[in-house]
Amino acid sequence: MTDKIKQAFAKKNYKWDDNFNIVGIRNCAPNVYNKITNVFDDLLTLSYKDAAGVWQYKEWKATTEAGKKGAEKHRNPKGLAILIPGQYNNTYIIDKHQGKYEALCQRMRTVSVWRDNNKDLKIDRQTTDIGMFGINIHKAGIDSTWVENWSEGCQVFKRVKDFDEFMALCKTYRKEHGNLFSYTLLESTDL
C-alpha cells in the first residue's frame, strides 16, 4: 500500500517524507460519498522507516469526518468542520488533546475545512474556512461502533489500542526528528 500512497503523492505534487508519512484515506465509495456515515469507514495509515532503515506500513480503522451527533449539535456558529483533503506539512505536534491525553494536535499551522451548518448529514463542499481549529488526530473509545461526537472535524481512531500503537511510533520518531508532524488526507479514489 505504501507504493500506492507514494504514487498518489507524486500525482498531487505532495511531499513524501524520507522517514515518516501519516496519511488518512477517506472512503469515497459511491454509496457514502458526501455523506456523514457515523461509522469508522476510513483509514489512518503510517508509512515509516524502522530502526534498521526498512520501510514499514501500518493501517487502522478511523474516521476523517464528523459523526452524527457532531453534525447535529456542532458547537461552532460557522458550522461543522470537515477537513478538506490535502497535505498539511509541519502542522501537528504531540500535545494534550483537550487537555486530557497526548495526541497529535494542530498547533503549528492552519488547515482548510468545509463548513456545514444545515445539519443534514451531508458534506457540503461550498463553504471553506482556513484557520487554527484544533483539528487533532486522537482516539475514540476502547472499540467504538459509532462516531457520534468523537469528531467535529478531527481525525479519530476507532480503537484505543490502535491509537496507542500509533502514538508509540510517533514518540519514537519525535526522539530522533523532533516534535513536528505532517498529515496528508487522501480520498480512496486517489489510490
CYANA upper distance limits for C-alpha pairs under 8 A (distance plus 0.5 A):
  1 MET  CA      5 ILE  CA      6.79
  1 MET  CA     57 TYR  CA      8.03
  2 THR  CA      6 LYS  CA      6.51
  2 THR  CA     47 SER  CA      6.70
  2 THR  CA     57 TYR  CA      7.01
  3 ASP  CA      7 GLN  CA      6.62
  4 LYS  CA      8 ALA  CA      6.77
  4 LYS  CA    191 LEU  CA      6.45
  5 ILE  CA      9 PHE  CA      6.75
  5 ILE  CA    191 LEU  CA      7.07
  6 LYS  CA     10 ALA  CA      6.82
  6 LYS  CA     16 TRP  CA      7.48
  7 GLN  CA     11 LYS  CA      6.82
  7 GLN  CA    191 LEU  CA      8.43
  8 ALA  CA     12 LYS  CA      6.83
  8 ALA  CA    190 ASP  CA      6.51
  8 ALA  CA    191 LEU  CA      6.57
  9 PHE  CA     13 ASN  CA      6.41
  9 PHE  CA     14 TYR  CA      5.30
  9 PHE  CA     15 LYS  CA      7.36
  9 PHE  CA     16 TRP  CA      7.33
 10 ALA  CA     14 TYR  CA      6.65
 10 ALA  CA     15 LYS  CA      8.38
 14 TYR  CA     87 GLN  CA      7.22
 16 TRP  CA     21 ASN  CA      7.56
 17 ASP  CA     21 ASN  CA      6.52
 18 ASP  CA     49 LYS  CA      8.43
 19 ASN  CA     47 SER  CA      8.42
 19 ASN  CA     48 TYR  CA      5.73
 19 ASN  CA     49 LYS  CA      5.72
 20 PHE  CA     46 LEU  CA      7.63
 20 PHE  CA     47 SER  CA      6.46
 20 PHE  CA     48 TYR  CA      4.86
 20 PHE  CA     49 LYS  CA      7.24
 20 PHE  CA    173 TYR  CA      8.19
 21 ASN  CA     46 LEU  CA      6.10
 21 ASN  CA     47 SER  CA      5.65
 21 ASN  CA     48 TYR  CA      6.70
 21 ASN  CA    182 SER  CA      7.73
 21 ASN  CA    183 TYR  CA      7.69
 21 ASN  CA    184 THR  CA      8.43
 22 ILE  CA     44 LEU  CA      7.82
 22 ILE  CA     45 THR  CA      6.34
 22 ILE  CA     46 LEU  CA      5.21
 22 ILE  CA     47 SER  CA      7.25
 22 ILE  CA    182 SER  CA      7.27
 22 ILE  CA    183 TYR  CA      5.68
 22 ILE  CA    184 THR  CA      6.91
 23 VAL  CA     44 LEU  CA      6.36
 23 VAL  CA     45 THR  CA      5.59
 23 VAL  CA     46 LEU  CA      6.74
 23 VAL  CA    183 TYR  CA      6.36
 23 VAL  CA    184 THR  CA      5.29
 23 VAL  CA    185 LEU  CA      6.17
 23 VAL  CA    186 LEU  CA      7.60
 24 GLY  CA     42 ASP  CA      7.92
 24 GLY  CA     43 LEU  CA      6.14
 24 GLY  CA     44 LEU  CA      4.87
 24 GLY  CA     45 THR  CA      6.52
 24 GLY  CA     64 THR  CA      7.54
 24 GLY  CA    155 GLN  CA      8.48
 24 GLY  CA    183 TYR  CA      8.14
 24 GLY  CA    184 THR  CA      6.74
 24 GLY  CA    185 LEU  CA      5.08
 24 GLY  CA    186 LEU  CA      6.49
 25 ILE  CA     42 ASP  CA      6.28
 25 ILE  CA     43 LEU  CA      5.58
 25 ILE  CA     44 LEU  CA      6.84
 25 ILE  CA     45 THR  CA      8.22
 25 ILE  CA     64 THR  CA      8.20
 25 ILE  CA    185 LEU  CA      6.48
 25 ILE  CA    186 LEU  CA      5.38
 25 ILE  CA    187 GLU  CA      5.76
 25 ILE  CA    188 SER  CA      6.21
 26 ARG  CA     41 ASP  CA      8.24
 26 ARG  CA     42 ASP  CA      5.41
 26 ARG  CA     43 LEU  CA      7.22
 26 ARG  CA     63 THR  CA      8.06
 26 ARG  CA     64 THR  CA      6.57
 26 ARG  CA    185 LEU  CA      7.76
 26 ARG  CA    186 LEU  CA      6.73
 26 ARG  CA    187 GLU  CA      5.15
 26 ARG  CA    188 SER  CA      6.22
 27 ASN  CA     32 VAL  CA      7.86
 27 ASN  CA     33 TYR  CA      7.95
 27 ASN  CA     41 ASP  CA      6.75
 27 ASN  CA     42 ASP  CA      5.70
 27 ASN  CA     43 LEU  CA      8.45
 27 ASN  CA    187 GLU  CA      6.82
 27 ASN  CA    188 SER  CA      5.82
 28 CYS  CA     32 VAL  CA      6.71
 28 CYS  CA     33 TYR  CA      5.29
 28 CYS  CA     34 ASN  CA      8.26
 28 CYS  CA    187 GLU  CA      6.66
 28 CYS  CA    188 SER  CA      6.08
 28 CYS  CA    189 THR  CA      6.96
 29 ALA  CA     33 TYR  CA      6.29
 29 ALA  CA    188 SER  CA      8.08
 29 ALA  CA    189 THR  CA      8.45
 32 VAL  CA     36 ILE  CA      8.19
 32 VAL  CA     37 THR  CA      7.31
 34 ASN  CA    122 LYS  CA      6.00
 34 ASN  CA    123 ILE  CA      5.19
 34 ASN  CA    124 ASP  CA      7.75
 35 LYS  CA    121 LEU  CA      6.54
 35 LYS  CA    122 LYS  CA      4.93
 35 LYS  CA    123 ILE  CA      6.22
 36 ILE  CA     65 GLU  CA      7.40
 36 ILE  CA     66 ALA  CA      7.18
 36 ILE  CA     67 GLY  CA      6.86
 36 ILE  CA     68 LYS  CA      7.28
 36 ILE  CA     71 ALA  CA      8.49
 36 ILE  CA    121 LEU  CA      5.55
 36 ILE  CA    122 LYS  CA      6.14
 36 ILE  CA    123 ILE  CA      7.17
 37 THR  CA     67 GLY  CA      7.61
 37 THR  CA     68 LYS  CA      8.01
 37 THR  CA    121 LEU  CA      8.30
 38 ASN  CA     66 ALA  CA      7.83
 38 ASN  CA     67 GLY  CA      5.04
 38 ASN  CA     68 LYS  CA      5.89
 38 ASN  CA    146 TRP  CA      6.09
 38 ASN  CA    147 VAL  CA      5.43
 38 ASN  CA    148 GLU  CA      6.55
 39 VAL  CA     63 THR  CA      7.69
 39 VAL  CA     67 GLY  CA      7.95
 39 VAL  CA    145 THR  CA      7.15
 39 VAL  CA    146 TRP  CA      5.53
 39 VAL  CA    147 VAL  CA      5.99
 40 PHE  CA     61 LYS  CA      6.62
 40 PHE  CA     62 ALA  CA      5.39
 40 PHE  CA     63 THR  CA      5.27
 40 PHE  CA    145 THR  CA      7.87
 40 PHE  CA    146 TRP  CA      7.48
 40 PHE  CA    147 VAL  CA      7.05
 40 PHE  CA    158 LYS  CA      6.74
 41 ASP  CA     61 LYS  CA      7.24
 41 ASP  CA     62 ALA  CA      6.97
 41 ASP  CA     63 THR  CA      6.68
 42 ASP  CA     61 LYS  CA      6.51
 42 ASP  CA     62 ALA  CA      5.64
 42 ASP  CA     63 THR  CA      5.55
 42 ASP  CA     64 THR  CA      6.90
 43 LEU  CA     59 GLU  CA      6.88
 43 LEU  CA     60 TRP  CA      6.04
 43 LEU  CA     61 LYS  CA      5.35
 43 LEU  CA     62 ALA  CA      5.61
 43 LEU  CA     63 THR  CA      7.42
 43 LEU  CA     64 THR  CA      8.44
 44 LEU  CA     59 GLU  CA      6.19
 44 LEU  CA     60 TRP  CA      5.85
 44 LEU  CA     61 LYS  CA      6.98
 44 LEU  CA     62 ALA  CA      6.49
 44 LEU  CA    157 PHE  CA      7.97
 45 THR  CA     57 TYR  CA      7.78
 45 THR  CA     58 LYS  CA      6.05
 45 THR  CA     59 GLU  CA      4.70
 45 THR  CA     60 TRP  CA      6.83
 46 LEU  CA     56 GLN  CA      8.48
 46 LEU  CA     57 TYR  CA      6.22
 46 LEU  CA     58 LYS  CA      5.70
 46 LEU  CA     59 GLU  CA      6.90
 47 SER  CA     55 TRP  CA      7.29
 47 SER  CA     56 GLN  CA      6.19
 47 SER  CA     57 TYR  CA      5.08
 47 SER  CA     58 LYS  CA      7.12
 48 TYR  CA     55 TRP  CA      5.96
 48 TYR  CA     56 GLN  CA      5.83
 48 TYR  CA     57 TYR  CA      7.08
 49 LYS  CA     53 GLY  CA      5.57
 49 LYS  CA     54 VAL  CA      5.61
 49 LYS  CA     55 TRP  CA      4.84
 49 LYS  CA     56 GLN  CA      6.44
 50 ASP  CA     54 VAL  CA      5.95
 50 ASP  CA     55 TRP  CA      6.86
 50 ASP  CA     56 GLN  CA      7.14
 60 TRP  CA    157 PHE  CA      7.65
 60 TRP  CA    158 LYS  CA      8.37
 60 TRP  CA    162 ASP  CA      6.95
 61 LYS  CA    157 PHE  CA      6.75
 61 LYS  CA    158 LYS  CA      6.18
 61 LYS  CA    159 ARG  CA      8.16
 62 ALA  CA    155 GLN  CA      7.66
 62 ALA  CA    156 VAL  CA      5.89
 62 ALA  CA    157 PHE  CA      4.80
 62 ALA  CA    158 LYS  CA      5.47
 63 THR  CA    147 VAL  CA      7.88
 63 THR  CA    151 SER  CA      8.48
 63 THR  CA    155 GLN  CA      6.34
 63 THR  CA    156 VAL  CA      5.83
 63 THR  CA    157 PHE  CA      7.18
 63 THR  CA    158 LYS  CA      7.87
 64 THR  CA     82 ILE  CA      8.25
 64 THR  CA     83 LEU  CA      7.82
 64 THR  CA    153 GLY  CA      7.88
 64 THR  CA    154 CYS  CA      7.22
 64 THR  CA    155 GLN  CA      5.17
 64 THR  CA    156 VAL  CA      7.17
 65 GLU  CA     82 ILE  CA      6.02
 65 GLU  CA     83 LEU  CA      7.53
 65 GLU  CA    151 SER  CA      7.37
 65 GLU  CA    152 GLU  CA      7.86
 65 GLU  CA    153 GLY  CA      6.34
 65 GLU  CA    154 CYS  CA      7.53
 65 GLU  CA    155 GLN  CA      7.44
 66 ALA  CA     70 GLY  CA      6.36
 66 ALA  CA     71 ALA  CA      6.94
 66 ALA  CA     80 LEU  CA      8.36
 66 ALA  CA     81 ALA  CA      8.07
 66 ALA  CA     82 ILE  CA      7.07
 66 ALA  CA    147 VAL  CA      7.65
 66 ALA  CA    148 GLU  CA      8.04
 66 ALA  CA    149 ASN  CA      7.64
 66 ALA  CA    150 TRP  CA      8.06
 66 ALA  CA    151 SER  CA      5.13
 66 ALA  CA    152 GLU  CA      5.22
 66 ALA  CA    153 GLY  CA      5.90
 66 ALA  CA    154 CYS  CA      7.70
 67 GLY  CA     71 ALA  CA      6.62
 67 GLY  CA    146 TRP  CA      8.05
 67 GLY  CA    147 VAL  CA      5.14
 67 GLY  CA    148 GLU  CA      4.72
 67 GLY  CA    149 ASN  CA      5.99
 67 GLY  CA    150 TRP  CA      7.37
 67 GLY  CA    151 SER  CA      6.38
 67 GLY  CA    152 GLU  CA      7.49
 68 LYS  CA     72 GLU  CA      6.61
 68 LYS  CA    121 LEU  CA      7.31
 68 LYS  CA    147 VAL  CA      7.56
 68 LYS  CA    148 GLU  CA      5.31
 68 LYS  CA    149 ASN  CA      7.32
 69 LYS  CA     73 LYS  CA      6.22
 69 LYS  CA     74 HIS  CA      8.10
 69 LYS  CA    148 GLU  CA      5.08
 69 LYS  CA    149 ASN  CA      5.41
 70 GLY  CA     74 HIS  CA      5.57
 70 GLY  CA     80 LEU  CA      7.85
 70 GLY  CA    148 GLU  CA      6.55
 70 GLY  CA    149 ASN  CA      4.88
 70 GLY  CA    150 TRP  CA      7.96
 70 GLY  CA    151 SER  CA      6.84
 70 GLY  CA    152 GLU  CA      5.66
 71 ALA  CA     80 LEU  CA      6.57
 71 ALA  CA    119 LYS  CA      6.04
 71 ALA  CA    120 ASP  CA      8.28
 71 ALA  CA    121 LEU  CA      6.82
 71 ALA  CA    149 ASN  CA      8.45
 71 ALA  CA    152 GLU  CA      7.66
 72 GLU  CA    119 LYS  CA      5.55
 72 GLU  CA    120 ASP  CA      8.27
 72 GLU  CA    121 LEU  CA      8.20
 73 LYS  CA    119 LYS  CA      8.47
 74 HIS  CA     79 GLY  CA      7.29
 74 HIS  CA     80 LEU  CA      6.13
 74 HIS  CA    152 GLU  CA      7.36
 75 ARG  CA     79 GLY  CA      8.21
 75 ARG  CA     80 LEU  CA      8.19
 76 ASN  CA     80 LEU  CA      7.04
 77 PRO  CA    117 ASN  CA      8.46
 78 LYS  CA    115 ARG  CA      7.23
 78 LYS  CA    116 ASP  CA      8.41
 78 LYS  CA    117 ASN  CA      7.26
 79 GLY  CA    115 ARG  CA      5.54
 79 GLY  CA    116 ASP  CA      5.41
 79 GLY  CA    117 ASN  CA      4.60
 79 GLY  CA    118 ASN  CA      8.33
 80 LEU  CA    114 TRP  CA      8.31
 80 LEU  CA    115 ARG  CA      5.74
 80 LEU  CA    116 ASP  CA      5.47
 80 LEU  CA    117 ASN  CA      6.55
 80 LEU  CA    152 GLU  CA      6.79
 80 LEU  CA    153 GLY  CA      7.66
 81 ALA  CA    113 VAL  CA      6.10
 81 ALA  CA    114 TRP  CA      6.24
 81 ALA  CA    115 ARG  CA      5.52
 81 ALA  CA    116 ASP  CA      7.31
 81 ALA  CA    152 GLU  CA      6.49
 81 ALA  CA    153 GLY  CA      5.18
 82 ILE  CA    113 VAL  CA      5.66
 82 ILE  CA    114 TRP  CA      5.70
 82 ILE  CA    115 ARG  CA      7.10
 82 ILE  CA    116 ASP  CA      8.48
 82 ILE  CA    123 ILE  CA      8.14
 82 ILE  CA    152 GLU  CA      7.76
 82 ILE  CA    153 GLY  CA      5.17
 82 ILE  CA    154 CYS  CA      8.33
 83 LEU  CA    111 VAL  CA      8.00
 83 LEU  CA    112 SER  CA      6.67
 83 LEU  CA    113 VAL  CA      4.87
 83 LEU  CA    114 TRP  CA      6.96
 83 LEU  CA    135 ILE  CA      8.19
 83 LEU  CA    153 GLY  CA      6.44
 83 LEU  CA    154 CYS  CA      8.08
 84 ILE  CA    112 SER  CA      6.19
 84 ILE  CA    113 VAL  CA      5.52
 84 ILE  CA    114 TRP  CA      6.83
 84 ILE  CA    185 LEU  CA      8.09
 85 PRO  CA    184 THR  CA      7.82
 85 PRO  CA    185 LEU  CA      5.18
 85 PRO  CA    186 LEU  CA      5.98
 85 PRO  CA    187 GLU  CA      7.42
 86 GLY  CA    184 THR  CA      6.20
 86 GLY  CA    185 LEU  CA      5.80
 86 GLY  CA    186 LEU  CA      7.15
 87 GLN  CA    182 SER  CA      8.02
 87 GLN  CA    183 TYR  CA      6.57
 87 GLN  CA    184 THR  CA      4.72
 87 GLN  CA    185 LEU  CA      6.87
 88 TYR  CA    109 ARG  CA      8.44
 88 TYR  CA    111 VAL  CA      7.22
 88 TYR  CA    182 SER  CA      6.14
 88 TYR  CA    183 TYR  CA      5.75
 88 TYR  CA    184 THR  CA      6.44
 89 ASN  CA    181 PHE  CA      7.60
 89 ASN  CA    182 SER  CA      4.81
 89 ASN  CA    183 TYR  CA      6.90
 89 ASN  CA    184 THR  CA      8.40
 90 ASN  CA    108 MET  CA      7.39
 90 ASN  CA    109 ARG  CA      7.70
 90 ASN  CA    180 LEU  CA      5.94
 90 ASN  CA    181 PHE  CA      5.52
 90 ASN  CA    182 SER  CA      5.14
 90 ASN  CA    183 TYR  CA      8.40
 91 THR  CA    106 GLN  CA      6.24
 91 THR  CA    107 ARG  CA      6.87
 91 THR  CA    108 MET  CA      5.27
 91 THR  CA    109 ARG  CA      5.27
 91 THR  CA    110 THR  CA      7.69
 91 THR  CA    180 LEU  CA      7.50
 91 THR  CA    181 PHE  CA      6.71
 91 THR  CA    182 SER  CA      6.27
 91 THR  CA    183 TYR  CA      7.99
 92 TYR  CA    104 LEU  CA      6.19
 92 TYR  CA    105 CYS  CA      5.64
 92 TYR  CA    106 GLN  CA      5.12
 92 TYR  CA    107 ARG  CA      6.32
 92 TYR  CA    108 MET  CA      6.71
 92 TYR  CA    109 ARG  CA      8.30
 92 TYR  CA    136 ASN  CA      8.40
 92 TYR  CA    180 LEU  CA      6.32
 92 TYR  CA    181 PHE  CA      5.41
 92 TYR  CA    182 SER  CA      6.78
 92 TYR  CA    183 TYR  CA      8.17
 93 ILE  CA    104 LEU  CA      5.87
 93 ILE  CA    105 CYS  CA      5.98
 93 ILE  CA    106 GLN  CA      7.27
 93 ILE  CA    107 ARG  CA      7.06
 93 ILE  CA    108 MET  CA      8.06
 93 ILE  CA    179 ASN  CA      5.87
 93 ILE  CA    180 LEU  CA      5.54
 93 ILE  CA    181 PHE  CA      6.46
 94 ILE  CA    102 GLU  CA      6.69
 94 ILE  CA    103 ALA  CA      6.02
 94 ILE  CA    104 LEU  CA      5.20
 94 ILE  CA    105 CYS  CA      6.63
 94 ILE  CA    171 LYS  CA      8.48
 94 ILE  CA    179 ASN  CA      6.93
 94 ILE  CA    180 LEU  CA      8.33
 95 ASP  CA    101 TYR  CA      8.25
 95 ASP  CA    102 GLU  CA      5.69
 95 ASP  CA    103 ALA  CA      6.32
 95 ASP  CA    104 LEU  CA      6.82
 95 ASP  CA    105 CYS  CA      6.40
 96 LYS  CA    100 LYS  CA      6.23
 96 LYS  CA    101 TYR  CA      5.43
 96 LYS  CA    102 GLU  CA      4.95
 96 LYS  CA    103 ALA  CA      6.53
 96 LYS  CA    105 CYS  CA      7.77
 97 HIS  CA    101 TYR  CA      6.13
 97 HIS  CA    102 GLU  CA      6.53
 97 HIS  CA    103 ALA  CA      6.21
 97 HIS  CA    104 LEU  CA      8.12
 97 HIS  CA    105 CYS  CA      6.97
 97 HIS  CA    136 ASN  CA      7.68
 97 HIS  CA    138 HIS  CA      7.70
103 ALA  CA    136 ASN  CA      7.83
103 ALA  CA    137 ILE  CA      6.72
103 ALA  CA    138 HIS  CA      5.85
103 ALA  CA    167 MET  CA      7.54
104 LEU  CA    136 ASN  CA      6.32
104 LEU  CA    137 ILE  CA      5.57
104 LEU  CA    138 HIS  CA      7.17
104 LEU  CA    181 PHE  CA      8.49
105 CYS  CA    134 GLY  CA      7.13
105 CYS  CA    135 ILE  CA      7.49
105 CYS  CA    136 ASN  CA      4.98
105 CYS  CA    137 ILE  CA      6.85
106 GLN  CA    110 THR  CA      8.34
106 GLN  CA    132 MET  CA      7.63
106 GLN  CA    133 PHE  CA      8.07
106 GLN  CA    134 GLY  CA      5.81
106 GLN  CA    135 ILE  CA      6.28
106 GLN  CA    136 ASN  CA      6.03
107 ARG  CA    132 MET  CA      7.85
107 ARG  CA    134 GLY  CA      7.88
109 ARG  CA    131 GLY  CA      8.39
109 ARG  CA    132 MET  CA      7.44
110 THR  CA    130 ILE  CA      6.78
110 THR  CA    131 GLY  CA      5.06
110 THR  CA    132 MET  CA      5.51
110 THR  CA    133 PHE  CA      8.36
111 VAL  CA    130 ILE  CA      6.12
111 VAL  CA    131 GLY  CA      6.17
111 VAL  CA    132 MET  CA      7.16
111 VAL  CA    133 PHE  CA      8.25
111 VAL  CA    135 ILE  CA      8.38
112 SER  CA    128 THR  CA      7.32
112 SER  CA    129 ASP  CA      6.27
112 SER  CA    130 ILE  CA      4.98
112 SER  CA    131 GLY  CA      7.28
113 VAL  CA    128 THR  CA      6.17
113 VAL  CA    129 ASP  CA      5.84
113 VAL  CA    130 ILE  CA      6.86
113 VAL  CA    153 GLY  CA      8.42
114 TRP  CA    123 ILE  CA      8.33
114 TRP  CA    124 ASP  CA      7.47
114 TRP  CA    125 ARG  CA      6.26
114 TRP  CA    126 GLN  CA      7.60
114 TRP  CA    127 THR  CA      5.98
114 TRP  CA    128 THR  CA      5.06
114 TRP  CA    129 ASP  CA      6.71
115 ARG  CA    124 ASP  CA      7.65
115 ARG  CA    125 ARG  CA      8.11
115 ARG  CA    126 GLN  CA      8.36
115 ARG  CA    127 THR  CA      5.86
115 ARG  CA    128 THR  CA      6.58
115 ARG  CA    129 ASP  CA      7.31
116 ASP  CA    123 ILE  CA      7.17
116 ASP  CA    124 ASP  CA      6.25
116 ASP  CA    127 THR  CA      7.82
134 GLY  CA    154 CYS  CA      8.13
135 ILE  CA    153 GLY  CA      6.26
135 ILE  CA    154 CYS  CA      5.07
135 ILE  CA    155 GLN  CA      7.70
136 ASN  CA    154 CYS  CA      5.50
136 ASN  CA    155 GLN  CA      6.75
137 ILE  CA    154 CYS  CA      6.46
137 ILE  CA    155 GLN  CA      5.23
137 ILE  CA    156 VAL  CA      6.23
137 ILE  CA    157 PHE  CA      8.28
138 HIS  CA    154 CYS  CA      7.89
138 HIS  CA    155 GLN  CA      7.03
138 HIS  CA    156 VAL  CA      5.56
138 HIS  CA    157 PHE  CA      6.78
138 HIS  CA    163 PHE  CA      7.66
139 LYS  CA    156 VAL  CA      5.69
139 LYS  CA    157 PHE  CA      5.16
139 LYS  CA    158 LYS  CA      7.10
139 LYS  CA    159 ARG  CA      7.31
139 LYS  CA    160 VAL  CA      6.41
139 LYS  CA    163 PHE  CA      6.42
140 ALA  CA    144 SER  CA      6.83
140 ALA  CA    147 VAL  CA      8.27
140 ALA  CA    150 TRP  CA      6.37
140 ALA  CA    156 VAL  CA      6.73
140 ALA  CA    157 PHE  CA      6.39
140 ALA  CA    158 LYS  CA      6.08
140 ALA  CA    159 ARG  CA      6.96
140 ALA  CA    160 VAL  CA      7.20
141 GLY  CA    158 LYS  CA      7.42
141 GLY  CA    159 ARG  CA      6.70
141 GLY  CA    160 VAL  CA      6.61
142 ILE  CA    158 LYS  CA      8.25
142 ILE  CA    159 ARG  CA      5.74
142 ILE  CA    160 VAL  CA      5.40
142 ILE  CA    161 LYS  CA      7.84
143 ASP  CA    158 LYS  CA      6.36
143 ASP  CA    159 ARG  CA      4.89
143 ASP  CA    160 VAL  CA      7.17
144 SER  CA    158 LYS  CA      6.00
144 SER  CA    159 ARG  CA      6.93
145 THR  CA    158 LYS  CA      8.12
147 VAL  CA    151 SER  CA      7.26
150 TRP  CA    156 VAL  CA      7.70
151 SER  CA    155 GLN  CA      7.50
151 SER  CA    156 VAL  CA      7.15
157 PHE  CA    162 ASP  CA      7.52
157 PHE  CA    163 PHE  CA      6.41
158 LYS  CA    162 ASP  CA      8.24
159 ARG  CA    163 PHE  CA      6.95
160 VAL  CA    164 ASP  CA      6.57
161 LYS  CA    165 GLU  CA      6.75
162 ASP  CA    166 PHE  CA      6.73
163 PHE  CA    167 MET  CA      6.58
164 ASP  CA    168 ALA  CA      6.64
165 GLU  CA    169 LEU  CA      6.99
166 PHE  CA    170 CYS  CA      6.81
167 MET  CA    171 LYS  CA      6.58
168 ALA  CA    172 THR  CA      6.77
169 LEU  CA    173 TYR  CA      6.74
170 CYS  CA    174 ARG  CA      6.61
171 LYS  CA    175 LYS  CA      6.93
172 THR  CA    176 GLU  CA      7.62
173 TYR  CA    177 HIS  CA      6.38
173 TYR  CA    178 GLY  CA      7.81
174 ARG  CA    178 GLY  CA      4.95
174 ARG  CA    179 ASN  CA      5.54
174 ARG  CA    180 LEU  CA      8.03
175 LYS  CA    179 ASN  CA      8.48
186 LEU  CA    190 ASP  CA      6.94
187 GLU  CA    191 LEU  CA      8.14
